[in-house]
């Protein structure tokens, strides 16, 4: 999903530290900004990938658990930096944090601008309606005349812009965070949502939820860990950690715990 664009301004970040050493008190050998710490930038507001727990302070989700596991494999502590999406890529290039783990889709443009790890999870787009909605559209291509909500500067945003370029007439409703899209749909202020399948599933899975998923794209996306352009040593170290986590079953376990399914194997092929 979060196929997001680079901007020049970096929003102020809230730093939250979690995790412990697992594998010894090793120094990072110059790989990381802070000795002994892997600092990870993420927009913590994108469940089930990254979000705050019930206390409103503790980061949770797939990327959070993967970030902890990667740092542990590298013998490092982990520190999460909550940063606005619109500034997240500029932040890694400015060395505000070592890497980005925030549902970042690997695209050719991003590969030109940044270093990326190997893929670690697969995804696609989905469309969500309210249950028993009077909306008859069952695909984004059928959303003529509708208010379509999505998070700004994401893959969903780009996808809907592409449809607009092909002649689809709809009203785009862009929001800073994906959770606002679901709030607005439930309040009846928008007609449909286009978002990541992983996000949509998290909202439609609970019993008695008010939402239903009516469409998924056939085009897969893969997420990677984004690093500063030219930071090849850190990229190699992160890839080594990912390989080990996949080989020892940790990635699969995290996927099953968070999603209830295997969303890592296909991305690793």
N, C-alpha and C positions, 0 to 999 in steps of 0.2 A: 504494500500500500504506500507507505510513506515514501512515495517517490517525490522528493521535495527539492526545491530550487535553492541555489546559493544566493544570499544577499549579503550586503556589506556590514550591516549592523548586528551586533551580538547583544542579546538581552542579558540582563543581570541574571546570574545563576545562583541557585540554592544548592549548597553542597551537603550531601548526606553520606555518611560513611557507614558501611556495614561489612560483615565478613571477617574471617580470621585467616591466618596462615594455614595452609594445608600442603605440606611438603617442605617445611622448614623456613627459617627466617633468612631467606636469600635476598640480596639486594638486586635491583633490576639491571645493574650493569650498564646504566646509561640509556636503557631502552625507553624509560618512562620519565615523565616530567618530574614526579616526586619519587625519590629513591624508595624502593620497596612497595610502591603503590601503583596499581593500574587505575587510572582515572577515566571514567566512562561518561560521556555526555549522552543524555536521553531526554526526550520530552515525556515526562511522567504523567500521562493522562490519556493512555491509549490501551485500555484493557482488551484482551488479556495479556498483551505483550509487555506493557509497563504502566503501572498505576500505583496509587497509594492504598495501603491497607486500611482497615477500619479506624485505626488511630489517626489517620490523615498525615502520618509522618514516615511510615515505613514503606519503602519501595517494594513492589511485588510484581510478579509476572514472568513470562518466559524469558525475555531479554535479561531481566534482573537475575534469574537463576543461572542462565547461561553465562552472564558476566561474572558472577561469583565463581562458577566452575572454571572458567578460563583463567581468571586470576589465580585460583588455587593451583592449577596445573603449572602456572608460571612461577609459583612460589611467592606470590605477591598478595598484599591486601587489596581490597577493591573499594573504590570511592565513586559514588554516582553523583553526577551534576545535572540537576533539573534545569533545562534550558528551553526557551521558546523555539519552536521548530524553524521559524523564519531566520533564526541566526545560528542554527546548529552546525551547518557546514563551515561557515566563516569561523566559528569557534575552534573547530579542530585544526584548521589551517593556521590560526593564530596561537596554537598551542595552549588553549584554555583547558583542554583535556587531551588524553592520549588517543582516544578513539570514540566513535559513535556506535552505540548499539541501540537502535530505536526504530526497528521495523523499516530499515533502509533498503529499498529495492535497488538492485544492481542494474544500472543502465549504461549504455555506451558513453553518454555525456558525463556521467559521474566517474566512470573509469578514466576518462581523460583528465578530470580535475582532481582526483583523489586516488589514494591507494585503497584497495579492498581486499578483504580476506576471501577465502573460499566460501561458497554458499553454506548456510547452516540451517535454513528452513524455507519451505515453499509456501506459496500463497496464491490467491487470485482475487478478483473482484466479485462483489455480491450486491444485490438490490434488496432492500427491506421495505415492507409496508406495515401498517397497523393491521392486526387481525380484523377480519370482517370489514375491511376498508371498502369504500365505494369506488376506489381507484381500480380501473380495469387493466392498466398497463402491467405487464409481467416481465418486461425487459426495459433497459434504459432507452432502447431505440423507439419505444412506444410512449415516451414521456412528453409528447407534444402538449403544450399548454400547462404543464405541471410545474410546481415548485420542487426542485430537486436539491436536496441537502447533501453536502460532502465537506470534508475538511479541506481547507484551502491549501493549495500547492502540494497536493498529493496525487498519487496515480489516479484516484477517482476523479479529481479535478481535471487532470489532463485528458482522461478518457472522455469526460463529458464535453470538454472543449473540442475534442476531435469530432464528436458527434455533431456539435453545433456547426463546425466547419463544413460538415456534410449536409447541413440544412435542417437539423433538428431544432425546433423552436420550443424552448423551455425557459424557465426562470431559474438561474443558478442561485443557490443559497449557500454561501461559503462561511464556514465557521472556524474559529481558531483551534478548537478541540473537537474530536469526533463525538465525545459524550454530549456536546451541545446539540448535535444533529438529532440524537435520539430523544433528548428532552423536547426539542421543538416538534418532532414527529408526534410524540405522545400528547403534546398540547394542541395538536392540529394546526400548527403554523406552517408546516411544510407537508408535501404529499408523499414523497418517497426519499429514501436515503440510498446513496451509492457509496460503498466503503469496502474495506478488505473483508474477505471471507472469514479470516480469523477473528476480526472484531464482530462481524455480524453473528457468527456462531456463538460468541460469548453472550450476546444479548438475547438470542432466540432460544438458547438451550435451557435456561431455568424454567421450571414448571410455572404455569400461570403468568408467563410474561405476555406483554401486549403486542409483541412483534412477530412477523413471519418473514422468512427469507423466500423470495419468489424467483430468484435468478442468480446463477453464478456464471462467470466467464469461463470459456474454454482455454483462455490464454494464461499459462502459469507465470508467476513472478517468483524471483528468488531473492532472499534477503542476505546481505553480507554486512560485515563489520567495516566501517569506514575509517580510514586513517589519513594523516597528512600526506600529500603528494611527496614521494621520494623517501618516505619512512619505511624502507625495505626491511630493516632489521626487526622492527616491531611487527611488521606484517608477517614475516617468516615465523616469528615466535608465536603469534596468535594462530597462524595456520597449523603449527605443530601441536598446539594445545587443542585445537578443534579436531585434528586427526585422532589424537589420543582419546578425547571425550567421545568421539563416534565409535572408535574401536572398542572401548571398554563398556559401552552401553549407556553411558551417562546422558548423552544427548537424547537417546530414545526414552529413557526414564523420565527426563524432564518434559519431553513432548507428551508422553502418556499422562503424566500428572497434571499438566496444564490444559491440554486440549482433549485428552481422552482418546488420542489417535496418534499415529506415526506421521509427522509432517517433516521429518528430517531426512529420511532415506532418499526420497526422490530428489531432494535438493543436492545431495552429496554425489549423485551419479553424474 
